[in-house]
């Protein structure tokens, strides 16, 4: 994780506290970068996040599926033979 401190310098202990705060607040996301801007008694924190992985879910023959690996040969054939529509 990249850490940027803009303005006056702060201690490593304080930087670690802001990193821990970000990890707790955004526990489901990957923090790539944190920018810390101290301003008197206040601090502005800006977090930059990494890409969020996701699984594609499709509706195939009445089922919501993420992949076809659990389908038997009959269902795989139905998926292969279905009419696919173009959005353009």
FIMIZA-863651 format. One record per residue: residue number from 0; x, y, z of N, C-alpha, C, O, CB in turn. Coordinates in steps of 0.001 Angstrom, whole numbers, plus 500000, padded with zeros to 6 digits. Glycine has a CB too. Layout:
N
resi,n.px,n.py,n.pz,ca.px,ca.py,ca.pz,c.px,c.py,c.pz,o.px,o.py,o.pz,cb.px,cb.py,cb.pz
NUM,X,Y,Z,X,Y,Z,X,Y,Z,X,Y,Z,X,Y,Z
...
//
This chain:
88
resi,n.px,n.py,n.pz,ca.px,ca.py,ca.pz,c.px,c.py,c.pz,o.px,o.py,o.pz,cb.px,cb.py,cb.pz
0,500850,498827,500000,500000,500000,500000,500894,501233,500000,501839,501336,500782,499034,500000,501222
1,500579,502151,499118,501340,503394,499030,500699,504425,499957,499477,504567,499982,501395,503921,497558
2,501528,505146,500719,501048,506165,501653,501660,507502,501270,502880,507627,501167,501400,505795,503128
3,500808,508503,501058,501251,509870,500756,500831,510780,501902,499669,510774,502308,500658,510375,499397
4,501773,511565,502426,501463,512556,503448,501725,513921,502828,502848,514224,502426,502316,512337,504762
5,500684,514739,502752,500787,516062,502134,500633,517112,503225,499712,517043,504038,499708,516257,501012
6,501537,518077,503239,501496,519115,504263,502502,518806,505351,503610,518349,505070,500086,519243,504858
7,502117,519057,506600,503059,518826,507700,503280,517339,507927,502418,516518,507611,502553,519482,508989
8,504422,517003,508469,504765,515597,508694,504052,515084,509941,503763,515841,510868,506300,515418,508833
9,503779,513792,509941,503144,513145,511088,503944,511891,511422,504719,511395,510605,501639,512797,510793
10,503741,511392,512633,504522,510242,513086,504078,508954,512385,502962,508860,511873,504396,510084,514606
11,504970,507975,512375,504655,506678,511775,503524,505994,512545,502720,505266,511962,505908,505774,511746
12,503469,506231,513847,502401,505661,514673,501038,506193,514221,500072,505434,514145,502638,505987,516169
13,500958,507481,513924,499707,508085,513455,499348,507562,512059,498179,507307,511772,499824,509630,513437
14,500349,507404,511199,500113,506856,509858,499549,505437,509977,498595,505082,509284,501429,506856,509017
15,500141,504634,510855,499660,503264,511054,498224,503242,511576,497444,502358,511221,500577,502519,512026
16,497875,504228,512430,496507,504304,512955,495520,504603,511822,494422,504046,511808,496406,505390,514060
17,495887,505467,510877,495009,505778,509738,494885,504579,508793,493823,504336,508221,495543,507004,508967
18,495968,503846,508638,495921,502632,507806,494983,501602,508436,494162,501000,507745,497347,502026,507629
19,495108,501403,509752,494225,500467,510452,492765,500909,510361,491870,500083,510183,494644,500337,511922
20,492532,502214,510484,491174,502758,510353,490590,502422,508976,489449,501973,508872,491182,504293,510573
21,491382,502645,507924,490921,502356,506570,490650,500881,506354,489674,500516,505699,491934,502834,505566
22,491506,500027,506901,491312,498585,506752,490048,498114,507460,489361,497219,506968,492521,497830,507293
23,489733,498708,508613,488518,498330,509335,487275,498875,508635,486277,498168,508496,488575,498838,510784
24,487336,500125,508197,486166,500754,507576,485845,500119,506225,484675,499928,505893,486400,502260,507403
25,486865,499795,505453,486682,499233,504110,487214,497800,504080,488037,497461,503230,487402,500107,503038
26,486754,496974,504990,487306,495631,505148,487096,494739,503923,487879,493816,503699,486692,494976,506352
27,486070,494992,503138,485818,494157,501976,486511,494630,500711,486330,494034,499649,484365,494083,501732
28,487298,495687,500808,487941,496247,499618,489458,496254,499777,489977,496201,500892,487429,497673,499348
29,490153,496319,498658,491611,496366,498664,492056,497814,498536,491762,498470,497536,492207,495501,497518
30,492761,498317,499541,493252,499698,499518,494616,499702,498850,495560,499077,499332,493331,500307,500962
31,494709,500421,497723,495986,500517,497005,496814,501687,497505,498040,501610,497573,495747,500657,495501
32,496128,502782,497858,496850,504002,498211,496030,504805,499209,494800,504818,499153,497159,504850,496951
33,496731,505479,500129,496083,506384,501074,496828,507708,501044,498057,507746,501102,496058,505784,502520
34,496069,508795,500954,496646,510134,500994,496165,510806,502273,494964,510892,502532,496252,510972,499723
35,497118,511280,503065,496817,511903,504353,497197,513377,504270,498344,513719,503981,497578,511188,505527
36,496205,514257,504530,496445,515698,504504,496111,516285,505868,494949,516590,506137,495608,516386,503389
37,497124,516450,506748,496864,517059,508057,496571,518554,507902,497230,519244,507125,498069,516843,509007
38,495566,519051,508657,495191,520464,508619,494784,520878,510031,493603,520849,510377,494026,520726,507588
39,495755,521257,510832,495469,521635,512209,495005,520435,513015,495713,519433,513121,494418,522736,512253
40,493798,520545,513589,493238,519441,514384,492527,518402,513525,492086,517373,514036,492269,519986,515419
41,492415,518658,512239,491686,517760,511346,492634,517085,510351,493732,517571,510081,490589,518532,510594
42,492182,515966,509822,492967,515234,508833,492026,514799,507720,490952,514258,507981,493699,514002,509473
43,492434,515037,506479,491666,514586,505324,492296,513286,504837,493483,513246,504513,491635,515676,504184
44,491493,512223,504787,491965,510923,504318,491317,510608,502987,490098,510694,502844,491663,509812,505349
45,492140,510241,502008,491627,509830,500702,492174,508433,500409,493381,508194,500448,492033,510854,499571
46,491254,507525,500118,491634,506146,499832,491440,505860,498351,490440,506266,497758,490811,505158,500690
47,492396,505162,497756,492282,504685,496386,492214,503166,496455,493063,502518,497067,493486,505178,495487
48,491184,502609,495814,490933,501178,495921,491325,500449,494652,491311,501013,493558,489475,500919,496235
49,491672,499193,494820,491965,498319,493691,490675,497822,493072,489589,498033,493612,492841,497138,494127
50,490802,497171,491952,489640,496638,491252,488962,495573,492110,489626,494778,492775,490048,496053,489882
51,487646,495571,492087,486873,494592,492837,486530,493420,491931,485838,493595,490927,485591,495228,493422
52,487002,492236,492271,486668,491085,491424,485201,490716,491587,484637,490852,492672,487564,489874,491766
53,484589,490250,490510,483199,489827,490595,482979,488629,489688,483715,488406,488727,482244,490981,490218
54,481969,487881,490013,481584,486728,489209,480335,487077,488421,479379,487624,488971,481347,485475,490095
55,480343,486769,487163,479198,487027,486313,478109,486010,486628,478372,484810,486708,479593,486972,484818
56,476890,486494,486806,475755,485609,487038,474808,485761,485863,474433,486873,485491,475036,485929,488395
57,474428,484631,485284,473521,484640,484135,472280,483831,484467,472297,482959,485336,474217,484075,482870
58,471214,484136,483764,470004,483337,483890,469950,482425,482671,469794,482888,481541,468711,484240,484002
59,470080,481127,482913,470100,480150,481829,469024,479111,482119,469028,478470,483170,471515,479481,481681
60,468141,478962,481210,467052,477977,481272,466357,477983,482635,466051,476932,483197,467593,476575,480975
61,466113,479195,483153,465388,479324,484406,466234,479274,485659,465690,479370,486759,464388,478277,484482
62,467545,479128,485539,468432,479046,486701,469403,480225,486704,469869,480660,485651,469209,477708,486703
63,469699,480732,487889,470756,481730,488025,472054,480988,488277,472180,480262,489263,470450,482752,489178
64,473016,481167,487389,474273,480434,487504,475459,481369,487318,475369,482384,486627,474327,479298,486479
65,476556,481011,487938,477797,481745,487756,478667,481102,486692,479378,481788,485958,478554,481833,489065
66,478605,479795,486616,479375,479074,485604,478611,477809,485226,477653,477417,485893,480814,478728,486122
67,479050,477192,484159,478366,475999,483669,478982,474704,484186,478543,473621,483800,478373,475990,482167
68,479979,474793,485042,480698,473587,485456,479843,472599,486251,480201,471423,486324,481889,473976,486279
69,478735,473023,486843,477876,472101,487595,476710,471584,486757,475906,470789,487244,477342,472787,488843
70,476608,472026,485495,475531,471571,484620,475849,470183,484068,477006,469859,483800,475309,472573,483466
71,474803,469369,483903,475001,468090,483241,475026,468315,481725,474827,469441,481269,473884,467077,483639
72,475264,467279,480956,475398,467423,479499,474139,467962,478846,474225,468718,477878,475752,466093,478877
73,472965,467588,479358,471710,468076,478792,471553,469578,478952,471175,470268,478005,470542,467373,479440
74,471838,470082,480126,471740,471529,480376,472815,472282,479584,472552,473375,479083,471879,471833,481896
75,473992,471728,479468,475037,472373,478661,474605,472453,477202,474869,473452,476533,476374,471605,478780
76,473944,471408,476703,473453,471422,475324,472362,472473,475161,472323,473160,474140,472921,470031,474920
77,471460,472615,476162,470417,473655,476110,471064,475038,476017,470648,475873,475214,469488,473574,477365
78,472071,475269,476832,472744,476576,476828,473416,476820,475482,473370,477933,474959,473787,476661,477969
79,474030,475806,474929,474736,475947,473652,473763,476216,472505,474086,476973,471589,475557,474688,473356
80,472576,475605,472543,471603,475708,471452,470665,476907,471574,469897,477171,470648,470788,474452,471390
81,470705,477634,472678,469738,478717,472845,470034,479881,471916,471165,480061,471466,469728,479198,474283
82,469014,480659,471640,469140,481826,470771,469747,482961,471576,469210,483357,472610,467761,482241,470171
83,470854,483476,471102,471523,484580,471786,471157,485874,471061,471301,485963,469841,473083,484370,471825
84,470688,486872,471801,470239,488140,471239,471351,489169,471296,472150,489179,472232,469003,488653,471979
85,471400,490027,470303,472392,491094,470233,471755,492383,470747,470579,492637,470483,472928,491275,468772
86,472502,493184,471467,471976,494406,472076,472066,495589,471115,471381,496590,471328,472734,494724,473369
87,472877,495512,470076,473079,496666,469200,471900,497035,468464,471930,497990,467688,474138,496434,468263
//
